[in-house]
Each structure stands twice: as structure tokens, then as C-alpha cells.
Amino acid sequence: MADFKKDFANHINVIGTNPYLFIESGLSRRYLNMPTWLNLLKDFSEKLLLQKGFGYYDSKSEGNLPELASLMASEFHETWWTNPAFSDSRKEYENKRIGSQEIPFKIELSKFVSNHKDFQEDYSEEIELLKKVVIDGIITTNWDTFLEATFSDYKTYIGQEQLLFSENISIGEIYKIHGCVTSPESLIVSSNDYANFKKRNAYLAAKLLTIFVEHPVIFLGYSISDPNILELLFSLKDCLAAHNIEKLKDRLIFVEWRAEQNEPIMIDGTLSLSDGKILPIKHIKINSFIPLFDVLANLKQRLPIKILRRFKDAVYEFVKTNEPTNKIYIGDLTNIDENGNDIEFVVGVGVANSIAKQGLLEICVDDVVEDVLFDNKHIPAKEFITDAIPKLLKKRIRIPLYKYYRAEHLLTNDGKLIKKGSAVINNYFKDKSQKSFYPSAKAYAKKENLIRTKYKTLAELIANNDKKHCFYFIPLLEQEKINIDELQLFLMQCFRNGYIKNSYFKQLVCYYDYLKFGLEQ
């Protein structure tokens, strides 16, 4: 055991950043005595007053658990709305929109899962050690609130939507990618849920890419062949160049609990992905999590996680708003009150504001494209319009500008200038329409009717074409078929994959900018 602890500690320390935990239902079964997913649905079915026995729905689903949940949800919908047994639930949700027939099922399932909240005494030592681990954050597919209770200083993001569109800072955060019982509609449980989740897997992987590249990621409670994890890792692999995949080897650490494992070991292993490619991993086999958590609890301790979150959040807000706070802290960081209620910070900023006038003049198209997609460059719209845009437009380049003019209230509802400017500015905004963003290659522009007939949604078009053809075809699709959020996520993934130098990619970003910021929704 001593050898394992030494090897594991050295392995983490060499990487140089604190780990993330990726936690699945195995931990909830261990610490909260949760049943397996099949048994959970079986036990839950007894509370639903369904017309037929559980065996009927189980056999009809043919072993497909999301389909089993869908069948039960469909059957339960009318019961929930009409049976007096669920009148309290209906009253609780009478002022909330029930936008899907699966929501009543999820409401009652959330209540059922919430009843499993008592820690198992047999594992009290493991749980106490888990509370002390030094990590930067947690990703989980679990619905229960065990992790929030264990890591009470962490901020929780529920579902893909919150994770994809929130300004998370990647320290002291829990990402519940399959939803949470505190928000029943967020649960990923039915066939429809999994289909929608799978559609966004690539975007989720792109959002999590920085975590996987910069941190060790320790998988707990998973089977090494779990299809959901394999799909996510497959999407992650697609976000990386081939020469960078090997770099994941030391960062992906799968922990497998085995009752027959006398001594914990860490060995090199592999995962086989759906395309036949092999992903290198570290594989830990263990019969108790105590040695693992003991190593993690003794990693180099920095400031308490609550303090780190407050500090990083304060710095982020300063950069975002350019508004300095009026509190300063100077003193011994080791003596900070752990709650940090009265803490004050001092931040030294080099020589000058990085986006002073001279900095604005140095902004390039790539910076603007990134800011339009990610909103992360904090370009001040007023100064940018005055000092930089005229110079950029003289270069006759594709550049998205509607975001900045909309921020300064300089556009009409249909994206036209309220007040005319210089000739080059007027020309940029003159007579803009969907056709302004059609591919210049006539052979592609002629495919408008074909594209509109063939694809009913943006997601369908993206799924059936490589990225470069998507750049050509998306502007040809009817505007009402384009989901702006889906288009943004697609473009974000392409940006991360290095398509920034592709001129048609930039033109599509300009179209996205026009749709999102030019036309008032």
C-alpha cells in the first residue's frame, strides 16, 4: 500500500495541478445505499400506481433503461394529473409550467431519490477523508445531493445548459451534467433526454476540454466500459489534434473497485472507443478508497476553496467590468478566516490596462471572432467602434461587428444603422440580408433549394456534413430552422479545433453575429 500511495502522489504532483473528480452512481450506491438504475426504476414503479406491473414495461423496453423510463413516464402522465394521491405535488407545481409529459415522472422520481440521504456508517472513514481531498472541482452524472452536502463550499451547475452558458471559473465547482433532484426537469433519464444529451456531447466535451488537458481527472464509481463515458471521451478526442491525445495518458485516471484486490495498484491501461481508436489511461485497482482519498487529502493545500472562489471571481469581475473594488487585503494569507466573510483583496496590474487605446488598435480579426463567440475578450464596445473598427474595415476582411453596435444601441430592430457614419461603416451595414452571407462559390450557392429540402433542422445538417461543408451550407438554410444556441456551440467547437483561419468559418461567425445581435429576437 505504501508503494501505491507514493506512486500515486508522485504521479499527481508531476502533473502540477490539482485533480478533478468525475463521479458516477457507484459512489451513491456505496455511500447512500442507492439501488442500481434498474432496481431504482423497479422500486419507484411501486409508487406510481401504474396500470400494469413493472415487468410489463421492463419487457417492452427490451433491456433499454432510458426506453423503460420513457414508457413509465408516458403511462404515469395521466395518473399524476388525475389521481388524488398526487394532489400535493400538483399543488406544489400549480404555478410552474409543465412543458413535457415526462415532467410529472421526473418530479416524483426526484422526491423518491431524495429520500436516500443517510450516509452508510460502514464507510464513515472514507466519507470523512473524501471531505478533505484537495481538488479543483467535480463532474458528475449523479442526481442526488450527496456531493453538495460533502463539498458545501462548492458552487453547483445543474445540467448541460448551465454548464455550457454560464461564466464558470473552474475552481470549487460541481458540474451535474445529468441534472439534479433539486431541479426535476433537468434529469437525464428518458430516451428523449439521452438523445438530446448525445446531440450536445461534442459541445460539452469542448467546454470541458480545458479541464481534461490541464488537470488529472479521476473517474470514480464508473465501469471502465461505461458507454456514456466512452461517448464523452470520444467527443473529447475529436476536439484534440492527434499528437495531443497521448498527453491525456497521465491525466485520465480510472479507479476500479474490486473486492478481491488485496493491495491497490496503478498500471497503464487503454480504452477502446467507438471508432476503434485506443485512448491511453492510468488504471487503478483498489478494494477501499481510503488510500486513494488519503493521498488526495495530503496534496499541497492552498487557500480554502471558498477563498479561492471569491478571489478568482473578484478578479474575473474586475477584468470583465474594469471597475476596481474598494477593499484591499494585505497580510498573512495563512491566517485568513476560513469563511472569508471580511476578506479583502489587492491585485497588482502590470503597467496599464491591456485594452487601452493602443491595445484596441492591435486587436485582430481572430480576437473579435473569439469575443463574439465566447464573450471573453472584454472589448469595450464604445472605444472599439470609435478607435479600431474603421481601421479594420479598411482591410476588407470578414469581421463580426453587430455585437458591439447593438451593445451601444446604434442599430434598429432589423440591424440597420440608426445614424449614418463614415462611408466604410455605412457600406458594412448596407442592405444586409441572409444572402449577404451565402458562399461566394456559385456552385455551393446554387444548392439552396437542395439544402432547404434535405434538412429540417440545423442539428440535422451539422450531423450529416463535415465541418467545412457546414460552413458553406448553414447560411443556405431557412433562418427559422437555425437554433442560435446550437449554432454558437458548433462554432465554438470549430474555433477550438483550429478553424479560425478558414475564411468561410469567419463568414459563418459573421452570419451568427448578424442573427444574434443584428436582428432583435
Summary of the structure (lengths in Angstrom):
residues: 521
radius of gyration: 26.0
end to end distance: 60.9
largest distance: 77.8
contacts: 1505
relative contact order: 0.08
helix: 54%
strand: 9%
